[in-house]
């Protein structure tokens, strides 16, 4: 980890840099994977399972028997926990529904907007060392609430060709239509192009490593939308003298353990809190099963002391973190100053893990400065908004002259005539 004491604003641009990967090499690999899937479909995906996941798969589609058996492989406590999380996530996202509002902009001219679900959506769920069944809840719950007709889920199998039972249980609980045993960039390619087994979808959701992110970006060349640009996880913690260093350390490590390409930033105005947080990080990391990944992530991470909380928030807005934690007493004062963040956690007891799992907010968030111009996943992510208008005869008479004048000024006389012929 790197420690910075009162860095000047001239070097802030260096401090906000994320780990960089060789994009040219990744782009060629993604293009090759898409070409292979386009040419060989399911057989290509099975070959990739052998290559990347070291497993043989006779079929890609998860059977109903596998899904039903998943519940028997889980503890009752875990099933209850998933159920409670689903209820909280459902409650929060259901609150985002909006009533249709018809507005009369001019007498006789009525405009409104209605939602229509994206009919076919794809969900990518990372597997491997951290099978993210919580992400199934975060994506399938709002997809169902929005009314998506088909929800396709892809996730990598283990070496025995199986999917983590919790992923299957959560998928069934949330109404996922089809589940397939394929991961990585090839899964994104399959949902983009379609194969013999996997349907083509209209929009792809879900987090992943730099290869999955690059594949999602490549998918847009084929007319498939994506939720957002999102890559390795990150958190920024701002702490004052009332922060609890052990809590701050735990939050930093909870993101660092995601992977070696994750990044954590700690900013404080208090030297004692800075030193004690670093000590706590070094102590807590020893007990983590994934401490190797966390240690590598910490190599790309910074611990910073600044002069004021206002300066800390200013730095945070420039960094634009995926997760932002305000570990401070008077956090309400600083909430209005936050401009760029994916999800914000307020006070010493609002651990970032709450948002990851069960508070109700969505944990699928933009990273790598994209919180400057993207929101996290919400109910709106799964719908299109269509505008409607109705003009009565009186309405066109009231608005017609304005339209004619504007169309004439732009030289679009057919546009003008579409009004004039009605007025005559």
VEXDREN-2710 file (C-alpha; in Angstrom, 1 decimal):
% VEXDREN-2710
k/r/px/py/pz
1/UNK/0.0/0.0/0.0
2/UNK/1.1/3.6/-0.6
3/UNK/0.7/6.3/2.0
4/UNK/0.4/10.0/1.0
5/UNK/0.5/12.8/3.6
6/UNK/-1.3/16.0/2.5
7/UNK/-0.8/15.5/-1.3
8/UNK/-1.1/18.6/-3.4
9/UNK/-3.9/18.8/-5.9
10/UNK/-1.3/18.8/-8.7
11/UNK/-0.7/15.1/-8.1
12/UNK/-4.4/14.1/-7.6
13/UNK/-4.6/13.0/-11.2
14/UNK/-1.9/10.4/-10.5
15/UNK/-3.6/9.2/-7.3
16/UNK/-6.9/8.4/-9.0
17/UNK/-5.4/6.1/-11.7
18/UNK/-6.7/2.5/-11.7
19/UNK/-4.6/-0.5/-12.6
20/UNK/-4.1/-0.6/-16.4
21/UNK/-4.3/-3.6/-18.6
22/UNK/-3.0/-4.2/-22.1
23/UNK/-6.1/-3.3/-24.1
24/UNK/-4.8/-4.2/-27.6
25/UNK/-4.1/-7.8/-26.5
26/UNK/-7.4/-8.2/-24.8
27/UNK/-9.3/-6.7/-27.8
28/UNK/-7.8/-9.2/-30.2
29/UNK/-8.6/-12.1/-27.8
30/UNK/-12.3/-10.9/-27.5
31/UNK/-12.6/-10.6/-31.3
32/UNK/-11.3/-14.2/-31.7
33/UNK/-13.7/-15.6/-29.1
34/UNK/-16.7/-13.9/-30.8
35/UNK/-15.6/-15.3/-34.2
36/UNK/-15.2/-18.8/-32.7
37/UNK/-18.7/-18.7/-31.1
38/UNK/-20.3/-17.3/-34.2
39/UNK/-18.8/-20.1/-36.3
40/UNK/-19.1/-23.1/-34.0
41/UNK/-21.8/-22.2/-31.5
42/UNK/-22.3/-24.7/-28.6
43/UNK/-19.3/-26.7/-29.6
44/UNK/-17.1/-23.6/-29.2
45/UNK/-18.5/-23.0/-25.7
46/UNK/-17.9/-26.6/-24.7
47/UNK/-14.3/-26.3/-25.9
48/UNK/-13.9/-23.0/-23.9
49/UNK/-15.2/-24.8/-20.8
50/UNK/-12.4/-27.4/-21.3
51/UNK/-9.8/-24.7/-21.9
52/UNK/-10.7/-22.1/-19.2
53/UNK/-12.7/-24.1/-16.6
54/UNK/-11.0/-27.5/-17.0
55/UNK/-14.3/-29.3/-17.2
56/UNK/-16.3/-31.5/-19.7
57/UNK/-19.9/-30.5/-20.4
58/UNK/-22.1/-32.7/-22.5
59/UNK/-24.8/-30.0/-22.5
60/UNK/-24.9/-26.3/-21.7
61/UNK/-28.4/-26.0/-20.4
62/UNK/-28.9/-26.6/-16.7
63/UNK/-31.7/-29.2/-16.2
64/UNK/-34.7/-28.9/-14.0
65/UNK/-33.4/-31.8/-12.0
66/UNK/-30.2/-29.9/-11.2
67/UNK/-32.1/-26.8/-10.3
68/UNK/-34.5/-28.7/-8.0
69/UNK/-31.6/-30.6/-6.3
70/UNK/-29.8/-27.3/-5.5
71/UNK/-32.1/-26.6/-2.6
72/UNK/-31.2/-29.9/-1.0
73/UNK/-27.5/-29.0/-1.1
74/UNK/-28.0/-25.8/0.9
75/UNK/-28.5/-25.1/4.6
76/UNK/-31.9/-23.8/5.7
77/UNK/-30.2/-20.7/7.2
78/UNK/-28.6/-19.8/3.8
79/UNK/-31.9/-20.3/2.0
80/UNK/-33.6/-18.0/4.6
81/UNK/-30.9/-15.4/4.2
82/UNK/-31.3/-15.4/0.4
83/UNK/-35.1/-15.1/0.8
84/UNK/-34.8/-12.1/3.2
85/UNK/-32.3/-10.4/0.8
86/UNK/-34.7/-11.0/-2.1
87/UNK/-37.6/-9.4/-0.1
88/UNK/-35.5/-6.3/0.7
89/UNK/-34.2/-5.9/-2.9
90/UNK/-37.8/-6.4/-4.2
91/UNK/-39.2/-3.7/-1.9
92/UNK/-36.5/-1.2/-2.9
93/UNK/-36.8/-1.7/-6.6
94/UNK/-40.6/-1.9/-6.6
95/UNK/-40.6/1.6/-5.1
96/UNK/-39.0/2.8/-8.3
97/UNK/-42.2/2.2/-10.3
98/UNK/-43.7/5.4/-11.6
99/UNK/-47.3/6.2/-12.5
100/UNK/-48.1/7.5/-16.0
101/UNK/-48.5/11.2/-16.0
102/UNK/-50.3/12.9/-18.8
103/UNK/-49.4/16.5/-19.4
104/UNK/-51.3/19.0/-21.5
105/UNK/-48.5/21.1/-22.9
106/UNK/-50.8/23.3/-25.0
107/UNK/-54.6/23.2/-24.9
108/UNK/-55.6/20.1/-26.9
109/UNK/-52.0/18.7/-26.9
110/UNK/-51.4/15.8/-24.5
111/UNK/-48.0/14.1/-23.9
112/UNK/-47.0/11.2/-21.7
113/UNK/-44.5/8.5/-21.3
114/UNK/-44.9/4.7/-20.7
115/UNK/-42.5/1.9/-19.7
116/UNK/-42.0/-1.2/-21.8
117/UNK/-39.8/-4.0/-20.5
118/UNK/-36.7/-5.1/-22.5
119/UNK/-38.2/-8.4/-23.7
120/UNK/-35.0/-10.6/-23.6
121/UNK/-32.2/-9.9/-21.2
122/UNK/-29.0/-11.8/-20.4
123/UNK/-27.4/-12.0/-17.0
124/UNK/-23.8/-12.9/-16.5
125/UNK/-22.8/-14.3/-13.1
126/UNK/-19.2/-14.8/-12.2
127/UNK/-18.3/-18.2/-10.8
128/UNK/-14.9/-19.5/-9.9
129/UNK/-13.5/-18.7/-6.5
130/UNK/-16.4/-16.4/-5.7
131/UNK/-19.7/-17.6/-7.2
132/UNK/-21.8/-14.4/-6.9
133/UNK/-25.3/-15.7/-6.2
134/UNK/-26.1/-12.3/-4.7
135/UNK/-25.7/-10.8/-8.2
136/UNK/-28.5/-13.1/-9.3
137/UNK/-30.8/-11.4/-6.9
138/UNK/-29.6/-7.9/-7.9
139/UNK/-30.3/-8.5/-11.6
140/UNK/-33.2/-11.1/-11.8
141/UNK/-35.4/-9.3/-9.2
142/UNK/-35.7/-6.0/-11.1
143/UNK/-35.8/-7.8/-14.4
144/UNK/-38.9/-9.7/-13.1
145/UNK/-40.4/-6.6/-11.6
146/UNK/-40.0/-4.8/-15.0
147/UNK/-41.8/-7.6/-16.8
148/UNK/-38.9/-9.0/-18.9
149/UNK/-40.3/-12.0/-20.8
150/UNK/-37.1/-14.0/-21.0
151/UNK/-34.2/-13.9/-18.5
152/UNK/-31.2/-15.9/-19.6
153/UNK/-28.4/-16.6/-17.1
154/UNK/-24.8/-17.7/-18.0
155/UNK/-22.3/-18.7/-15.4
156/UNK/-19.1/-20.8/-15.5
157/UNK/-19.2/-24.4/-14.3
158/UNK/-16.8/-25.9/-11.8
159/UNK/-14.3/-28.6/-12.7
160/UNK/-17.0/-31.3/-12.3
161/UNK/-19.3/-29.4/-14.7
162/UNK/-21.7/-28.2/-11.9
163/UNK/-23.1/-24.8/-11.0
164/UNK/-22.9/-23.5/-7.4
165/UNK/-26.2/-24.5/-5.8
166/UNK/-26.8/-21.1/-4.4
167/UNK/-26.7/-19.6/-7.9
168/UNK/-29.3/-22.1/-9.0
169/UNK/-31.5/-21.6/-6.0
170/UNK/-31.5/-17.8/-6.3
171/UNK/-32.2/-18.1/-10.1
172/UNK/-35.2/-20.3/-9.5
173/UNK/-36.4/-18.0/-6.7
174/UNK/-36.2/-15.0/-8.9
175/UNK/-37.8/-16.4/-12.0
176/UNK/-34.8/-16.9/-14.3
177/UNK/-36.0/-18.5/-17.5
178/UNK/-32.9/-20.5/-18.7
179/UNK/-29.5/-21.2/-17.1
180/UNK/-26.4/-22.2/-19.1
181/UNK/-23.0/-23.5/-18.1
182/UNK/-20.6/-21.1/-19.8
183/UNK/-18.6/-18.3/-18.5
184/UNK/-16.2/-15.5/-19.4
185/UNK/-16.1/-13.5/-22.6
186/UNK/-17.5/-16.5/-24.5
187/UNK/-20.8/-16.4/-22.4
188/UNK/-21.2/-12.7/-23.4
189/UNK/-20.5/-13.7/-27.1
190/UNK/-23.2/-16.4/-26.8
191/UNK/-25.8/-14.1/-25.5
192/UNK/-24.9/-11.5/-28.1
193/UNK/-24.9/-13.8/-31.1
194/UNK/-27.1/-16.7/-30.0
195/UNK/-26.2/-20.4/-30.4
196/UNK/-28.1/-23.6/-30.9
197/UNK/-28.9/-23.6/-27.2
198/UNK/-28.5/-20.0/-26.0
199/UNK/-31.0/-17.4/-27.2
200/UNK/-29.8/-14.1/-28.4
201/UNK/-30.8/-11.3/-26.0
202/UNK/-31.3/-7.6/-26.3
203/UNK/-29.4/-6.4/-23.3
204/UNK/-26.6/-7.9/-21.2
205/UNK/-26.1/-7.3/-17.5
206/UNK/-23.6/-8.4/-14.9
207/UNK/-20.1/-7.8/-13.5
208/UNK/-16.9/-9.6/-14.4
209/UNK/-13.1/-9.3/-15.0
210/UNK/-11.4/-7.3/-17.6
211/UNK/-12.2/-9.9/-20.3
212/UNK/-16.0/-9.9/-19.5
213/UNK/-16.0/-6.1/-19.5
214/UNK/-14.2/-6.0/-22.9
215/UNK/-16.6/-8.6/-24.3
216/UNK/-19.6/-6.5/-23.1
217/UNK/-18.2/-3.5/-24.8
218/UNK/-17.6/-5.5/-28.0
219/UNK/-21.2/-6.8/-27.9
220/UNK/-22.5/-3.3/-28.6
221/UNK/-21.1/-3.6/-32.1
222/UNK/-23.8/-6.2/-32.8
223/UNK/-26.7/-4.0/-31.6
224/UNK/-26.8/-5.5/-28.1
225/UNK/-27.1/-3.0/-25.2
226/UNK/-25.2/-3.4/-21.9
227/UNK/-26.0/-2.2/-18.4
228/UNK/-22.8/-0.1/-18.0
229/UNK/-19.1/-0.2/-18.3
230/UNK/-18.0/-2.0/-15.1
231/UNK/-14.8/-3.7/-14.2
232/UNK/-12.8/-4.5/-11.0
233/UNK/-14.4/-3.6/-7.7
234/UNK/-13.4/-0.5/-5.8
235/UNK/-14.1/1.4/-2.6
236/UNK/-13.2/4.8/-1.2
237/UNK/-13.5/5.4/2.6
238/UNK/-13.6/8.9/4.1
239/UNK/-13.0/8.9/7.8
240/UNK/-12.9/11.6/10.5
241/UNK/-11.8/11.3/14.1
242/UNK/-15.0/9.5/15.0
243/UNK/-14.3/6.6/12.6
244/UNK/-13.5/3.2/14.0
245/UNK/-10.3/2.0/12.4
246/UNK/-11.1/-1.7/12.7
247/UNK/-14.4/-1.1/10.8
248/UNK/-12.6/0.9/8.1
249/UNK/-10.0/-1.8/7.7
250/UNK/-12.7/-4.5/7.3
251/UNK/-14.5/-2.4/4.6
252/UNK/-11.3/-1.9/2.7
253/UNK/-10.4/-5.6/2.8
254/UNK/-13.9/-6.6/1.8
255/UNK/-13.3/-5.0/-1.6
256/UNK/-9.6/-6.0/-1.8
257/UNK/-10.5/-9.7/-1.6
258/UNK/-12.5/-9.5/-4.8
259/UNK/-9.4/-9.8/-6.9
260/UNK/-5.8/-8.6/-7.5
261/UNK/-7.2/-5.9/-9.9
262/UNK/-9.5/-4.3/-7.2
263/UNK/-8.6/-1.0/-5.7
264/UNK/-9.2/0.5/-2.3
265/UNK/-8.6/4.2/-1.2
266/UNK/-8.6/5.4/2.4
267/UNK/-8.8/9.2/3.1
268/UNK/-8.8/10.7/6.6
269/UNK/-8.2/14.0/8.3
270/UNK/-6.8/12.3/11.4
271/UNK/-3.3/11.0/11.6
272/UNK/-4.1/8.6/14.5
273/UNK/-7.0/7.1/12.5
274/UNK/-4.7/6.7/9.5
275/UNK/-2.1/4.8/11.4
276/UNK/-4.5/2.7/13.3
277/UNK/-6.4/1.7/10.2
278/UNK/-3.2/0.6/8.5
279/UNK/-2.3/-1.5/11.5
280/UNK/-5.8/-3.0/11.5
281/UNK/-5.5/-3.8/7.8
282/UNK/-2.2/-5.6/8.3
283/UNK/-3.7/-7.6/11.2
284/UNK/-7.0/-8.5/9.6
285/UNK/-5.6/-9.6/6.3
286/UNK/-3.7/-12.5/8.0
287/UNK/-7.0/-14.2/8.8
288/UNK/-8.5/-14.0/5.3
289/UNK/-8.6/-17.1/3.1
290/UNK/-8.2/-14.9/0.1
291/UNK/-5.4/-12.8/1.5
292/UNK/-3.2/-13.4/-1.5
293/UNK/-5.6/-11.6/-3.7
294/UNK/-6.2/-8.8/-1.1
295/UNK/-2.4/-8.3/-0.7
296/UNK/-2.1/-7.7/-4.5
297/UNK/-5.0/-5.3/-4.5
298/UNK/-3.4/-3.3/-1.7
299/UNK/-0.3/-2.8/-3.9
300/UNK/-2.5/-0.6/-6.1
301/UNK/-4.2/1.1/-3.2
302/UNK/-3.6/4.4/-1.4
303/UNK/-3.9/5.7/2.2
304/UNK/-4.2/9.4/2.3
305/UNK/-4.3/12.1/4.9
306/UNK/-5.8/15.5/3.9
307/UNK/-6.5/18.8/5.7
308/UNK/-10.3/18.8/5.7
309/UNK/-13.3/16.6/5.0
310/UNK/-14.3/19.0/2.2
311/UNK/-11.0/18.3/0.6
312/UNK/-11.6/14.6/1.0
313/UNK/-15.0/14.8/-0.7
314/UNK/-13.5/16.8/-3.5
315/UNK/-10.9/14.1/-4.1
316/UNK/-13.6/11.5/-4.0
317/UNK/-15.6/13.3/-6.6
318/UNK/-12.6/13.3/-8.8
319/UNK/-11.9/9.6/-8.2
320/UNK/-15.6/8.8/-8.8
321/UNK/-15.7/5.5/-6.7
322/UNK/-18.0/2.6/-7.2
323/UNK/-18.6/2.4/-3.4
324/UNK/-18.1/5.4/-1.1
325/UNK/-18.2/5.1/2.7
326/UNK/-18.5/8.2/4.9
327/UNK/-17.1/6.8/8.2
328/UNK/-17.8/10.0/10.1
329/UNK/-20.1/11.5/12.7
330/UNK/-21.8/14.4/10.8
331/UNK/-22.2/12.7/7.5
332/UNK/-25.4/14.5/6.7
333/UNK/-23.5/17.7/6.2
334/UNK/-21.4/16.2/3.4
335/UNK/-24.1/14.2/1.5
336/UNK/-25.0/17.3/-0.7
337/UNK/-21.4/17.6/-1.7
338/UNK/-21.2/14.1/-3.2
339/UNK/-21.4/14.3/-7.0
340/UNK/-19.8/11.1/-8.3
341/UNK/-20.4/7.7/-6.6
342/UNK/-22.2/4.5/-7.4
343/UNK/-23.5/3.7/-3.9
344/UNK/-22.9/5.6/-0.7
345/UNK/-22.7/4.1/2.9
346/UNK/-23.2/6.6/5.8
347/UNK/-21.8/6.2/9.3
348/UNK/-19.8/3.7/11.1
349/UNK/-22.3/0.9/10.9
350/UNK/-23.3/1.1/7.2
351/UNK/-20.8/-1.5/6.0
352/UNK/-20.4/-1.9/2.3
353/UNK/-21.3/-5.5/2.6
354/UNK/-24.9/-4.5/3.5
355/UNK/-25.3/-3.1/0.0
356/UNK/-23.6/-6.1/-1.6
357/UNK/-26.1/-8.5/-0.1
358/UNK/-29.3/-7.5/1.6
359/UNK/-30.0/-3.8/2.4
360/UNK/-32.1/-3.5/-0.8
361/UNK/-30.0/-1.3/-3.0
362/UNK/-28.4/-2.7/-6.1
363/UNK/-24.7/-3.7/-6.1
364/UNK/-24.2/-3.7/-9.9
365/UNK/-22.5/-0.4/-10.2
366/UNK/-20.2/1.5/-12.6
367/UNK/-16.5/1.5/-11.9
368/UNK/-13.3/3.1/-13.3
369/UNK/-14.6/6.7/-13.0
370/UNK/-17.8/5.8/-14.9
371/UNK/-19.9/7.0/-11.9
372/UNK/-19.3/10.4/-13.4
373/UNK/-21.8/9.6/-16.2
374/UNK/-23.6/6.3/-15.3
375/UNK/-25.9/5.1/-12.6
376/UNK/-26.0/1.7/-11.0
377/UNK/-28.6/-0.9/-12.1
378/UNK/-32.2/-0.1/-11.2
379/UNK/-35.7/-0.9/-12.3
380/UNK/-35.2/1.6/-15.1
381/UNK/-32.3/-0.5/-16.5
382/UNK/-34.7/-3.1/-17.6
383/UNK/-37.3/-0.9/-19.3
384/UNK/-37.5/1.4/-22.3
385/UNK/-39.5/4.6/-22.0
386/UNK/-41.8/5.3/-25.0
387/UNK/-43.3/8.8/-25.4
388/UNK/-46.9/9.3/-26.6
389/UNK/-48.8/12.4/-27.8
390/UNK/-52.3/13.1/-28.8
391/UNK/-53.3/16.3/-30.6
392/UNK/-57.0/17.1/-31.0
393/UNK/-58.2/19.2/-33.9
394/UNK/-58.1/22.2/-31.5
395/UNK/-54.7/21.2/-30.3
396/UNK/-53.2/21.3/-33.8
397/UNK/-54.9/24.6/-34.5
398/UNK/-53.2/26.0/-31.3
399/UNK/-49.8/24.6/-32.1
400/UNK/-49.8/24.4/-35.9
401/UNK/-48.4/27.9/-36.7
402/UNK/-45.4/27.3/-34.4
403/UNK/-44.6/24.0/-36.2
404/UNK/-45.0/25.5/-39.7
405/UNK/-42.7/28.4/-38.8
406/UNK/-40.0/26.1/-37.4
407/UNK/-40.2/23.6/-40.3
408/UNK/-40.0/26.4/-42.8
409/UNK/-37.0/27.9/-41.1
410/UNK/-35.2/24.5/-41.3
411/UNK/-36.1/24.1/-45.0
412/UNK/-38.1/21.0/-44.3
413/UNK/-41.2/21.7/-46.3
414/UNK/-42.8/18.3/-46.2
415/UNK/-42.7/18.6/-42.4
416/UNK/-44.6/22.0/-42.8
417/UNK/-47.0/20.5/-45.2
418/UNK/-48.0/17.7/-42.8
419/UNK/-49.4/20.5/-40.6
420/UNK/-50.7/22.8/-43.3
421/UNK/-52.8/20.1/-45.0
422/UNK/-54.5/19.4/-41.8
423/UNK/-55.1/23.1/-41.0
424/UNK/-56.6/23.7/-44.4
END
